[in-house]
Amino acid sequence: MSNDSLPQDLAHAARLVRDAQALIICAGAGMGVDSGLPDFRGNEGFWRAYPALGRARLRFTEMAQPAAFERDPHLAWGFYGHRLRLYRDTEPHEGFAILRRWAAGKPGGGWVFTSNVDGQFQKAGFPQDAVEECHGSIHHLQCSRDCQGCTWPAGELRPDIDTERCQWRGALPRCPHCQALLRPNILMFNDWHWNPDRTEYQASRRREWLARLHAQTLRPVVIELGAGTAIATVRHFAMRTRQACDELGARLIRINPREPGVSGPQDVGLPLGALEALRAVDALLCDAPPA
């Protein structure tokens, strides 16, 4: 894609947002980068964020699986406890507020589908009942055995981490029912004990919301942000949802600095980071005369 077409593509995106009657926001890992959150794509970025794991040559895929909690629970909780503390301390960037404002101005409102487990959309003020976390949330816990089939908010958990060694200090979190190790309620690699109840409930709310759009014939725009093709859950969801809402006139805005391509001229791809693209589109909307 040539940068020569960027002004026209931004104008196209602004028209799609302006004319939409609802927003479907589909966010991958690239959405959090502008808030200063680590980019785990590739070993080098992961090891820069966690030097102790780099020294041990442990990859993200090796840490993000239940076997890590069995192999070395203090190390696994050192990693996830640090992330929990980091996400609690991180303020969502301005792009979240822009999306929330756009959605609030639409008769159909907005829905968020995200693979991110960081809770940044909720922290930015999006309603809890309008967010779907397809990989779960680090802000909730479950038994590593899923002994009772339930989850708990992690609000009372206070991580004490030796960051130099990436080690959890003190007693590890334990299930109140069976005393097995607790773990984040996140879908990991090679994970057969993830409890999907929260995510399945969120998905049921999304289906109800989409049904209301169809019943009221409200035209949505799908805004996909920072979703790559390596783990393409968000990208596939965005495309499926755009197609399912085609009779409503749905269109897709794909924001991705590396992989912005779209399949047809009715949709638009922006080769930018999430915050830069949202600011640029918002500026055009603010400058436009009233319809």
N, C-alpha and C positions, 0 to 999 in steps of 0.2 A: 504494500500500500504506500502510495506516495504522500509525503507531507504536503504536497501542493494541494491535495484535495481536503486537507484537514478543516479549513474554514467552512467549506460546503458540508462536510460530514457533521461538524458541530451544529451548524444551522439545521441540518436534517434531524439530528437528535433533539434539538430544542423544540422543533415542530412536533415531534412524536410525543414528547413529554407534555407540551402545552395542550395537545389535542386529546390526550388519554383521559379516561374517566376513572382509571384505577392503576395502581402501580404494583407490579410483581417484581420484587427485588431479590436477585439470586447472587449470593456473595460467596466467593472462595477466599483462599488464604491471602490473596493480593489486597483484599479490602483492609486488612489490619496493618499493612506495612507502613502506611502514612501516619499511623499512631505511634510508630516506633517499635512495634512488635517484631520479634525475630522472624526471618524468612528461613524456613527449614528446607527449602528446595535445594537439594544437593548437600553433600557431606560438609563442604567448606563452610557454608552459611550456618549449618547446625553446630559445627564444632567451634565456630567463632562465638556463638551464643553460650556454649557449654564446653569450655576448654578441658574440664576434667574428662568428659566423655570423648573429646578429641584425642587426648593423651592415651586413652584406653582403646581408641579406634572403634568406638561403639557408634553405629549408625542410628539415625532416627528410627528406622524400621525395627531395629533391635530393641530400642527402648519403649516404643509405642506398641507393646504387645503384652498380654497377660504373663507370658513366660518370664518377663523381666522382674515381675513382682515375686515370682517363685524363686528365681535365681538369686536375686539380691534385692530384697524389699527396701532396705534403707537407701540404696542407689535409685531404685525406681521411684520411691516417694520423694527422694531428693530432687529428681527431675520434675515430677508432676507437682510437688509442693512449691517449687520455685516458680513454675508456670502459673499456678493458682495465685500466688502472691503477686506476680508480675501483672496478671490480667486484672486483679483487684485494684492495683495501683495505676493502671494505664487509663488515661482519659481518651475517649473516642475522638477522632479528628473531625474537622468541620463538615466533611462529606456526609457523615451520619445525620447531622442536623439538617443539611440540605435535603436529603432524601425524606426525612420525617416531615419537613415542611411541605414538600411536593405532595406526599401522600395525604397529608391533612387537608389539602386543598381540593382533593378529588372526591366526587360523590361516592365512589366505591371504596375509598380509602386505600390501604396498602397491605401487602403480605410480604414477609421476609422468609426466604428459604436459604439457609446457610450451612456450609460444612464446618464452619468455625465453631470451636468449643469455648470461646473466650467470653461470651456473654456481653459483647460490646454493644450490640443493638439494643438490648434491654437497658444497659447503662446509659445509652444515649437517649432514652425516653420512649422507645418503641413499646407498645403494649405487649405484655407477656403473652396474651392470647392471639397475637398476630405474628409470632415468630416460630419458625420450625427449624430445629437444630438436628439435621439428619444424621450427624455423628455423635449426638449427645452433648453433654455440657460438663466442663471441669468443675462447675459450681454445684454439682450434685454427686453423691456417693452411692455405692452399692456394695454388697458383700461380694467378695471374690468368688464365692461359691453360688451366689444368688440364692441363698438358702430359703428366704421368705418371698422372693419375687418382688422386692420393694426397693425404693430408693429414698435417699435423705438429702436435704439441702446441706451444703458444706459450710454454711455460714459460721458455725461455731469452731471449725477447724482452723487452728492458727499454726501455719508451718514455721518450723524453726530449722533453717537449712544452713549447713556448712557449704557455702557456695564454692569455695576453693576445691572441695572434694566432691561436690554434688551429692551430699549425704544428708538424710533426714536425721535430726538429732532427737534423742529421747524415744519414748514409747510410740510405737506405730499405731495408726488408727485401726481399731478392731470392730467387727460386727457386734452390735449389742445382743444379737440373738444366739450366735454360735461361736463368737470370738475368733472367727477366721479374719484374715486381713481384709480391711476395706480397700477399695480402689475407686478411682473416678468413674462416673457413669458415662464413659466415652467408648465408642466403638473403635477397637484397636485392630491391628493386624492379627490374623490367626486367632480370632476372639470367638469362643463358643459359649461364653457365660455373660455376655453383655445383656443387660436388661433393657429392652427397647420400649418399655411401656410409655415413658414420657414422650418419646419421639413419635410413637404410633398415635398417641392422643393428639399431639400437635398436627400430625398429618390428617387426622379426621377433621380437625377444625379447618384446615386448609381446604379440604374437599367441600365442606359446607360453605366456605367463603366463595370458592369458585362457582359453586352452584347458584349462589345469590347473584354473582355477576351475570351468569347466563340467563337467570330468570328475569333480571332487570335490563338485559342487553346492554351492559356497560362495557365499553371498549378499553382493554388494558394495554399497557406497554410493559414488556419484560425488560428489566435493566439488569444485565449480568455484569458483575464486577470482579476482576481478579480471579477468574476461574479458568485454570489451564486444562490441558488434555492428558496430563500424566495420570492424575486421579480425577476422572471426568464426571463425577457425580453431579456437581452443580451445573456444568455445561449441558449434560444430558437432560437434566430436569428443566432447564431454561428452554431448550429446544422442544421438548415434549409438551411443555405448558403453552408455548407460543403456538404450536400446531393444534393443540386441543382447543385453544381459544381463537382459532383462525376465523371462524364464522362471526366472531365479534369484532373482527378487524384488528386483532392483536399484531403488534410489531415488536422487534427485538433491537435493543441497543446493547452491543457487546463492548465492554471497556476492558482492554487488556493490552499492555505495552508490547507483548511479544506475539500474541496469537489473536489478533482482532478480527480475523476474517469472518464474513457472514455469507450466507448462501444465495442471497438475492438482493436486488436494488431497493426493495421495500424496507429492508432492515439496514442497520448501519453499524459499522465497527469503528471504534476510536482507539488508536494506538498510543494510549496514555495511561498513566496510573490513575487509580480511583479518584483521589482528591483533586488532581489537576483537571480531570475530565468533568467532574461534577461542578467544580467552580466555573469552568468555562461555559458549560451549558447553562448554569444558573445565571451567569452574567448576561447571556443572550436573552433569557426569559425576563430578567429584570429590565432590560433595555427595550423590550418589545412594547409597542403601543397596545392598549387594551383591545381585545377582540370585539 
